[in-house]
Amino acid sequence: MDDTAHRSAPNDPSRPGASQSDAPRHAVPHRATPRTGVSGYDPAAQARWVPEPDKRPGRTAFQRDRARVLHSAALRRLAGTTQVVAPMRSDFPRTRLTHSLECAQVGRELGASLGCDPDLVETGCLAHDLGHPPFGHTGEQALDQAAAACGGFEGNAQSLRILTRLEPKRFAPTGEPPARLAPWPGRSVGLNLSRAALDAATKYPWTRGDHPTDPASAKYGVYADDLPVFRWLRSGAPAGRRCFEATVMDWSDDVAYSTHDVEDGLQAGHIDPAALSSPEERTELFKIAQRYAPDADAEELSEALDRLQGQEWWPRSYDGSARARAGLKDLTSQLIGRFCLAAEQATRARYGPGPLTRYAAELVVPRGVRLECAVLKAVAVRYVMQRDEQAQLRSRQRIVIAELADRLTDAAPYGLDPVFAALYENAEDDRAALRAVIDQIATLTDASALALHARLVERR
């Protein structure tokens, strides 16, 4: 999503209004593409780490990928994982699952408008949060401390680990010793998604400490012991650069959670639209917004908020009535349309009308729109996440994760599910053994983490 200039993409003969004379002589019309192939994606993009036949011909590689993620236990688990409001603490709360579905809907349409394969982008969006542990970012921070001796914990790196190792779907065949980058014979290779699908789900394509512009960043996308599959999926990719589909996924993620978190905060009565006009409140709000837009000053952020407040669909109050609820839904729709259309138009202005895939482009998000999104994130943080009761809840959740990690590490393999007990018992060293314990905790829902803590710690 950078704003630097790049050369335009070639014209797309399949675009609306294009004539046959526009097409290069070697071009194949989209309708002539075999259904099992995907226009705009070469065989390497559609390859799987462990080759396997398609048991039902007629589907594309990316349709298969989408189905595998959609039917995975890892995706279902997100129904019990915190988004903003913890599951079961309010009526019809958003969870990590509903957020992932909303992100997927936004990403599918935005990606398709830019020429991406929609199933591929949707797969990346559905998969991007699979690694989030119980209690959301609070659990992530607590697990990072508990996993210090084995390299730390990061939700995005855990997502890749789930997709390529922990979610049982396919195993590497036993027999001959594997090639240098191949999986170990007989080992789980997770969902065995295509190279392009794994790449589309990888928001931070680097190891810890290797951020291309900020080595101190806590964000990374792969653990050291998952480097073989990471090197395979990134084969031929520019170092540190995300594929185009991943940039679409990343912006769709920002759009989905910034707009929906504000919607939830307003409906729950935590956000008072009138408070956003208070100079004192705006000062505090913009301090938070600078976490998401560190290159912006308070004046720019104030202008971004003013633009939003100046829209006819921006709420002036909220009383919970049917009309007010309809207004909230319109707010969300307007914001999503505003943010996606701006990115689509800016990206097309730079790269032209052709299909944009893989490393042919980067999503362009205009600065003003990016700052509007940052302000919305800050609104949710200040009025929803920073409430006193939320702070107390997060403190308790950190203790639960820390104590679970201590207890399971001391008792392992007792207390571990069979999958993780096997990983623990077959671990080649203490780091790998601890990673198996961390994997177990990371796959829990909020409720199952509390239940396991009660059984192993509170009743000890």
matplotlib code that plots the C-alpha trace (Angstrom):
import matplotlib.pyplot as plt

x = [0.0, 2.8, 2.4, 5.6, 5.2, 5.5, 5.1, 1.6, 0.4, -0.3, -3.8, -6.2, -8.0, -10.7, -11.7, -15.1, -15.1, -11.8, -11.8, -10.1, -7.6, -6.4, -5.3, -1.8, -1.7, -0.6, -3.3, -5.9, -9.5, -10.6, -13.5, -10.9, -9.0, -9.4, -11.5, -8.8, -6.4, -6.6, -6.1, -3.2, -1.6, 1.3, 1.7, 4.2, 1.5, -1.0, 1.5, 1.2, 4.1, 3.2, 1.8, -1.6, -4.2, -7.6, -10.1, -12.9, -11.8, -13.3, -12.4, -9.5, -6.6, -7.9, -11.4, -9.9, -7.9, -10.9, -12.9, -10.1, -9.9, -13.7, -14.1, -11.2, -11.4, -9.1, -11.6, -14.5, -12.5, -12.5, -16.2, -15.1, -12.2, -12.3, -12.6, -13.5, -16.2, -15.5, -17.9, -20.9, -20.5, -23.1, -25.9, -24.6, -21.0, -18.6, -15.9, -12.7, -14.8, -17.4, -14.6, -12.8, -16.0, -16.5, -12.9, -13.3, -16.4, -14.6, -11.4, -13.2, -15.0, -12.0, -9.6, -12.0, -12.4, -8.6, -8.3, -7.3, -8.8, -11.6, -11.3, -7.6, -8.1, -11.0, -8.8, -6.1, -8.7, -10.3, -6.9, -5.3, -6.5, -6.3, -3.3, -5.0, -4.9, -7.6, -8.4, -7.1, -4.2, -4.1, -3.5, -1.0, 1.1, 1.0, 1.9, 4.8, 6.3, 5.6, 7.3, 10.4, 12.6, 11.5, 11.5, 8.3, 4.7, 3.0, -0.5, 0.5, 3.4, 1.0, -1.4, 1.2, 2.1, -1.6, -1.9, 1.2, 1.6, -1.0, -4.4, -4.5, -5.5, -2.6, 0.6, 3.9, 4.4, 6.8, 9.7, 12.7, 14.5, 12.9, 14.5, 16.2, 13.0, 10.5, 8.5, 9.7, 8.3, 5.2, 4.8, 1.6, 1.7, -1.5, -4.0, -1.4, -2.6, -1.2, 1.8, -0.2, -2.8, -0.2, 1.5, -1.9, -2.4, 1.1, 0.8, 4.4, 6.8, 9.8, 11.1, 11.3, 13.6, 13.8, 11.1, 12.4, 12.1, 11.6, 13.8, 12.3, 8.8, 6.9, 5.2, 6.5, 5.1, 7.2, 8.9, 12.5, 11.3, 8.8, 11.4, 11.4, 7.8, 8.2, 11.1, 9.1, 6.1, 8.2, 10.3, 10.9, 9.3, 11.1, 12.5, 10.2, 7.6, 4.0, 2.2, -0.6, -3.3, -1.8, -1.9, -5.6, -6.2, -4.3, -6.4, -9.6, -8.7, -8.2, -11.4, -13.5, -12.4, -12.1, -15.7, -17.3, -15.6, -16.9, -20.4, -20.3, -19.1, -21.9, -24.5, -23.2, -23.4, -19.7, -19.1, -20.9, -20.7, -20.9, -17.8, -15.7, -16.2, -14.6, -11.1, -9.9, -11.2, -9.8, -6.3, -6.4, -7.9, -5.2, -2.4, -3.9, -4.3, -0.6, 0.1, -1.5, -0.2, 3.1, 3.8, 0.7, 0.4, -2.6, -3.7, -3.9, -5.8, -8.2, -8.9, -9.5, -12.0, -13.7, -14.1, -15.9, -18.1, -19.0, -20.7, -24.5, -24.4, -22.1, -24.1, -24.9, -26.4, -27.5, -30.6, -31.0, -34.1, -34.8, -34.0, -30.7, -29.7, -30.4, -28.3, -25.4, -25.6, -25.6, -22.5, -20.7, -21.6, -20.7, -17.3, -16.4, -17.5, -15.5, -12.3, -12.4, -13.4, -10.6, -8.0, -9.4, -9.3, -5.8, -4.4, -6.0, -4.6, -1.1, -1.2, -3.8, -6.9, -5.4, -5.6, -3.3, -1.9, 1.0, 4.0, 2.7, 1.5, 1.0, -2.3, -2.4, -4.3, -4.5, -3.1, -6.3, -8.2, -5.5, -5.7, -9.5, -9.1, -6.5, -8.9, -11.6, -9.3, -8.4, -12.1, -12.6, -9.5, -10.3, -14.0, -14.3, -10.9, -9.7, -12.7, -11.9, -13.7, -11.9, -8.5, -9.4, -10.6, -7.4, -5.3, -7.1, -6.7, -2.9, -2.7, -4.8, -2.4, 0.7, -0.4, -1.6, 1.8, 3.6, 1.3, 1.3, 5.1, 5.6, 3.1, 3.6, 2.8, 0.0, -2.7, -1.9, -4.2, -3.0, -1.7, 0.4, 1.4, 2.9, 4.7, 6.0, 7.3, 8.9, 10.5, 14.2, 15.1, 13.6, 12.7, 10.6, 9.0, 8.0, 6.6, 4.3, 2.9, 2.5, 0.7, -1.7, -2.6, -2.9, -5.6, -7.9, -11.0, -11.6, -14.0, -11.8, -8.8, -10.7, -12.0, -8.6, -7.1, -9.8, -9.1, -5.3, -4.5, -7.4, -8.1, -4.5]
y = [0.0, 2.4, 5.6, 5.5, 5.6, 2.4, 1.7, 1.0, -2.5, -3.5, -3.1, -5.9, -7.2, -8.8, -5.4, -4.0, -2.1, -3.5, -4.5, -7.5, -5.2, -4.2, -7.8, -9.0, -11.8, -14.4, -13.5, -16.2, -14.9, -15.5, -17.8, -20.1, -20.6, -24.2, -24.2, -25.9, -23.1, -19.5, -16.6, -14.3, -16.9, -19.2, -22.9, -22.0, -19.8, -22.7, -25.3, -27.0, -27.8, -31.5, -32.2, -33.9, -34.8, -33.0, -35.6, -33.7, -32.1, -28.8, -26.6, -24.1, -24.4, -21.3, -22.7, -25.7, -23.4, -21.4, -24.6, -26.0, -22.8, -22.4, -26.0, -25.9, -26.3, -23.4, -21.1, -22.4, -21.8, -18.1, -18.0, -18.3, -15.8, -12.2, -9.4, -6.4, -7.6, -11.1, -13.8, -14.4, -11.0, -9.3, -10.1, -11.0, -9.7, -9.7, -12.4, -13.1, -15.4, -12.8, -10.3, -12.8, -13.3, -9.5, -9.0, -11.8, -10.1, -6.7, -8.3, -10.5, -7.6, -5.2, -7.8, -8.7, -5.1, -4.9, -8.2, -10.6, -14.0, -13.5, -16.9, -16.3, -13.0, -14.4, -17.3, -14.9, -12.9, -15.9, -17.3, -14.1, -14.3, -18.1, -17.7, -15.4, -17.0, -16.8, -13.2, -11.6, -9.3, -9.6, -13.3, -12.7, -10.5, -12.9, -15.8, -13.9, -13.6, -17.2, -18.3, -16.2, -19.2, -20.6, -17.4, -15.7, -15.7, -13.7, -14.3, -13.9, -16.3, -18.7, -18.4, -19.7, -22.5, -23.6, -23.5, -25.5, -27.8, -27.8, -28.1, -31.8, -32.2, -33.6, -35.4, -35.6, -39.1, -41.4, -43.0, -41.2, -38.5, -35.1, -32.4, -29.5, -27.4, -30.2, -31.3, -34.2, -37.5, -38.5, -35.0, -33.0, -30.2, -28.6, -27.6, -27.9, -24.7, -23.3, -21.1, -18.0, -18.7, -18.9, -15.8, -13.9, -14.8, -13.6, -10.0, -9.8, -11.8, -11.7, -13.3, -11.5, -8.5, -8.5, -5.9, -4.1, -0.6, -1.1, -3.8, -3.1, -3.9, -6.7, -7.8, -10.7, -13.7, -16.8, -18.6, -19.9, -23.6, -22.8, -21.3, -24.2, -23.8, -20.0, -20.1, -22.3, -20.0, -17.0, -18.5, -15.8, -13.0, -9.7, -9.8, -8.1, -7.2, -8.5, -9.9, -7.8, -10.0, -9.7, -5.9, -6.1, -8.5, -6.1, -3.0, -5.1, -6.1, -2.4, -1.4, -4.2, -3.8, 0.0, 0.5, -2.4, -1.7, 1.8, 0.5, -1.9, 0.9, 3.1, 0.4, -0.6, 3.0, 3.4, 6.0, 9.4, 11.1, 14.5, 13.8, 13.8, 17.5, 18.3, 19.8, 17.8, 14.6, 15.2, 15.8, 12.4, 10.7, 12.0, 10.7, 7.2, 7.7, 8.4, 4.8, 3.8, 6.8, 7.9, 10.2, 12.3, 15.3, 16.4, 18.9, 16.3, 13.9, 16.7, 17.3, 13.6, 13.5, 16.7, 15.2, 12.2, 14.3, 16.5, 13.6, 13.5, 9.8, 10.5, 9.9, 13.0, 10.8, 7.3, 6.3, 2.6, 3.1, 1.2, 4.3, 4.8, 1.2, 1.5, 4.7, 2.7, 0.1, 2.9, 4.4, 1.1, 0.7, 4.2, 3.9, 0.6, 2.0, 5.2, 3.4, 0.7, 2.9, 5.3, 2.5, 1.1, 4.4, 5.3, 1.9, 2.1, 5.6, 4.3, 0.9, 1.2, -0.9, -4.4, -7.2, -6.8, -9.9, -11.3, -8.8, -6.7, -4.0, -2.8, -1.5, 2.3, 3.9, 7.7, 9.3, 11.1, 7.9, 6.1, 8.8, 8.6, 4.9, 5.6, 8.0, 5.4, 2.9, 5.4, 6.0, 2.3, 2.1, 5.1, 4.5, 0.7, -0.9, 1.5, 1.3, 0.5, -2.8, -3.8, -3.0, -5.2, -8.0, -7.9, -8.1, -11.2, -12.7, -12.2, -14.0, -17.0, -17.4, -17.0, -19.6, -22.0, -21.8, -22.5, -25.4, -27.1, -26.7, -28.3, -31.2, -31.9, -34.0, -34.3, -31.8, -31.6, -32.8, -35.8, -33.7, -31.5, -34.3, -36.1, -32.9, -32.5, -36.1, -36.0, -32.6, -32.4, -30.0, -27.9, -25.1, -27.4, -28.9, -25.4, -24.5, -27.5, -26.2, -22.7, -24.3, -26.0, -22.8, -20.8, -23.1, -22.6, -20.4, -17.9, -20.3, -23.4, -21.4, -20.4, -24.0, -25.5, -23.0, -23.9, -27.6, -27.4, -24.4, -23.3, -26.9, -27.9]
z = [0.0, -0.6, -2.6, -4.8, -8.6, -10.6, -14.3, -15.6, -16.2, -19.8, -21.2, -20.5, -23.5, -21.3, -19.7, -20.5, -23.8, -25.0, -28.7, -30.2, -31.8, -28.3, -27.5, -28.2, -30.7, -28.2, -25.7, -24.9, -24.2, -20.7, -21.8, -23.5, -20.3, -18.9, -15.9, -13.8, -14.7, -13.4, -15.8, -14.7, -12.5, -13.7, -12.7, -9.9, -8.2, -8.3, -7.1, -3.8, -1.4, -1.7, -5.1, -5.1, -7.7, -7.7, -6.7, -8.3, -11.6, -12.7, -9.8, -9.9, -7.5, -5.6, -5.3, -3.6, -1.3, -0.3, 0.4, 2.6, 4.7, 5.0, 6.2, 8.6, 12.4, 12.7, 11.1, 13.2, 16.4, 15.7, 16.6, 20.2, 20.0, 21.0, 18.4, 20.6, 22.9, 24.3, 23.1, 25.3, 27.0, 24.9, 22.4, 18.9, 19.4, 16.6, 16.9, 15.0, 12.8, 11.9, 11.3, 9.0, 7.0, 6.7, 5.7, 3.1, 1.6, 1.4, 0.0, -2.6, -4.2, -4.0, -5.4, -8.2, -9.2, -9.7, -11.6, -8.8, -8.7, -6.2, -4.6, -4.0, -2.2, -0.2, 0.9, 2.1, 4.0, 5.6, 6.7, 7.9, 11.5, 12.0, 14.4, 16.8, 20.2, 23.0, 24.2, 20.9, 21.1, 24.9, 24.6, 21.8, 24.1, 27.0, 24.7, 23.3, 26.8, 27.6, 24.3, 24.8, 25.1, 21.7, 19.7, 20.8, 19.5, 16.8, 15.5, 11.8, 12.1, 13.9, 11.0, 8.6, 11.1, 11.2, 7.4, 6.7, 9.8, 12.5, 10.7, 9.8, 6.1, 4.2, 5.0, 3.1, 1.7, 3.4, 1.5, -0.1, 1.8, 1.0, -1.1, 0.7, 0.9, 1.0, 4.2, 6.2, 5.0, 6.9, 8.5, 8.4, 5.8, 7.1, 4.5, 1.7, 0.0, -3.2, -3.2, -4.1, -1.4, 1.3, 0.0, -0.1, 3.6, 4.6, 5.8, 7.1, 4.8, 7.1, 10.3, 13.7, 13.6, 9.7, 9.1, 5.9, 7.4, 11.1, 12.7, 16.1, 14.8, 16.7, 13.5, 11.5, 9.6, 10.2, 13.0, 12.5, 12.4, 9.6, 7.3, 4.8, 3.7, 3.9, 1.5, -0.8, -0.9, -1.3, -4.1, -6.7, -4.6, -3.9, -0.4, 2.2, -0.4, -0.1, -3.1, -4.5, -3.1, 0.4, 0.2, -0.8, 2.2, 4.5, 3.5, 3.6, 7.2, 8.2, 6.5, 8.1, 11.6, 11.8, 10.5, 12.3, 15.6, 15.5, 14.6, 17.6, 19.9, 18.9, 19.2, 22.7, 23.8, 24.4, 21.7, 21.9, 18.5, 20.2, 22.2, 19.0, 18.7, 22.1, 21.7, 24.8, 23.4, 20.0, 21.5, 23.2, 20.2, 17.8, 20.2, 19.7, 16.0, 15.6, 16.6, 13.3, 11.3, 12.9, 10.0, 10.6, 12.8, 14.8, 12.2, 9.5, 11.7, 12.7, 9.0, 8.5, 11.3, 10.0, 6.6, 8.1, 10.4, 7.4, 5.6, 5.6, 6.7, 9.7, 13.0, 15.2, 17.9, 18.6, 20.6, 19.7, 17.7, 14.4, 12.4, 14.3, 13.8, 10.1, 10.1, 11.7, 8.9, 6.3, 8.1, 7.8, 4.1, 3.3, 5.0, 3.3, -0.1, 0.5, 1.6, -1.1, -4.0, -3.1, -3.1, -6.4, -8.2, -6.9, -7.8, -11.3, -11.8, -11.2, -12.9, -15.6, -16.5, -16.8, -14.3, -11.3, -9.7, -7.7, -8.0, -10.9, -8.5, -5.0, -3.7, -3.5, -0.6, -0.7, 2.3, 3.3, 3.3, 5.3, 7.9, 8.1, 8.8, 11.5, 13.2, 13.2, 14.8, 17.5, 18.2, 18.9, 21.0, 23.2, 23.8, 23.6, 24.4, 27.0, 29.2, 32.8, 32.8, 29.6, 31.3, 34.3, 32.0, 30.0, 33.1, 34.2, 30.7, 30.8, 34.1, 32.7, 29.7, 31.7, 34.3, 31.6, 30.0, 33.2, 34.2, 30.8, 30.4, 33.8, 33.3, 29.5, 27.8, 30.4, 29.6, 25.9, 23.2, 21.3, 18.3, 20.5, 22.9, 19.9, 18.8, 22.3, 22.6, 19.2, 19.8, 18.8, 21.6, 24.4, 22.1, 19.9, 23.0, 24.3, 20.9, 21.1, 24.4, 22.9, 19.9, 22.2, 24.1, 20.9, 19.5, 22.5, 22.4, 25.1, 26.9, 26.6, 27.8, 30.9, 31.4, 31.0, 33.5, 36.0, 35.6, 35.7, 37.8, 40.0, 41.1, 41.5]

ax = plt.figure().add_subplot(projection="3d")
ax.plot(x, y, z, "-o")
ax.set_aspect("equal")
plt.show()
